[in-house]
Amino acid sequence: MECDFPTLPLDCLVCIFSYLDAEDLITVSLVNQSWNGAAETAWLWRQMCMHRWTFCNLSKLNPEMQTWKNYYLRRAKLEQHMTSGRASADYTCKTLRGHTGSVVGLVYLSDSNHQFDSKSIVCSASSDGTIRAWSIQEGIQLWSSQVQDAPLTKIIADQQTGLVISTDSQGRIKAWKAQTGDELASFPTASSACTLLTYYRKDQSFLTAGTSGGALHTLTIPALSQVSHVRAFDTYKIDILLLSPDKHWVIAALRESLDLHPKVYFTESLSCPCEDDPPVSASIPVNGCTVASFFPSEAARVMIVHSDGLSNAKNISIFDIKSKKSKYKTEIMVEQVGSFELLFDGWNSDILLEAHGSGTILIAQGKELKLYSIAGTQIASFQDHKEHIAAMCVDSFRVVTASYDLSLRVFTWKKEQNKDLSLESRYHLLGGSHMFSRGFTHVACDYASIVASVAAKDGKDVLKAYSFNA
């Protein structure tokens, strides 16, 4: 029997219910048919989604589940599991075995942000000369490539074409079909090491590779046909290759020399070169480059950790990159917007650098993770690991650090009272026994899972896959 409540127009009920949270909204929907109709209004649940999350995409649900209410409840439940991190109750862990060498990299095959119902697929590359694809939720190998002539050194994914790109210790670049493992094309660079990145412009995907000889090769995808070859640095290895969020700029840098500045190139001049003119480029005025990263919410704001030129101290400098176009040419404008000195207890040369949003900086060195504002204010510091942090991944919900202590530490973002973003340390994910393993070496995440590689003492690395319940 329905309770006899005063009858109010639907618009009035919806307005009143807009002040309720999700739990209360579900409760009032049980009162009577009229209240249920108001509480089920798509506008209410859409407002709740947009208030809680910056970006929402209903297409990430199965077609029969594509309502704002289902989206909110599924995503909120998944985040609750990712926040608490209880074994079995919140996630399952699977060990993926098959490689007979060291894992040198791993990538998710699709852009799985906020995707709840689809299967997560990860590709890993190894010094054993194989690429392997894994189903994370099922914990099984989907395919393995044939053993290559040389150990693999790097792997990346091109989301636009659904391909995996690899390179080996002889500098041979190969493109693979991600769903089947079929080899599609190859390109020789004759380089002992390559750094890789992909981008998409004017209906074509491109790959730019930096070599140990200081060259930049830009190739089409999937054919791997060369469209330009640029000598960025003479004889020096390009260690760092970055693409700006707006896809307009490529930064090439090296760690071996304090005398050579990092360089920024206009992607159009690399992918569509002019025969009579060199590619549009400029130098970034810092001494050397230890590590660099773009801020993901800015078009082209980059931060660079570098020497101060006088001592072993490290500074971080932040630059905005813009173009100035005239009738006859395009110039690159590099404008410094911030700089501060990095302070660490003790010294370790390995520094991990990531950015979040428009002005939040994450730096991991040794066992410590630090959070800075763009002005150089230290927001937080964490020492949750017993050994050095080897890798780190950052997304809109969490930060995961991987350590040689054979654990992953999960942090979630939170807003302080002054509206600064900070982190809250949540829980450890353990990777097994030190009797057989040396520690975690790589880590990657999508919205519903975490995958990390474990360096095995017998040389046969494994993957640990943590799949969260939605």
PyMOL commands that set and color helices and strands:
alter all, ss='L'
color gray80, all
select helices_A, chain A and resi 10-17+22-28+33-39+42-52+58-60+63-65+68-84+267-271
alter helices_A, ss='H'
color red, helices_A
select strands_A, chain A and resi 91-96+103-108+121-126+131-135+140-144+152-158+163-168+172-177+183-188+194-201+204-211+215-221+226-231+240-243+249-253+263-266+281-283+287-294+301-307+314-325+330-342+351-356+360-365+368-373+378-382+389-394+398-403+407-415+421-430+437-445+449-456+462-468
alter strands_A, ss='S'
color yellow, strands_A
deselect
rebuild
show_as cartoon
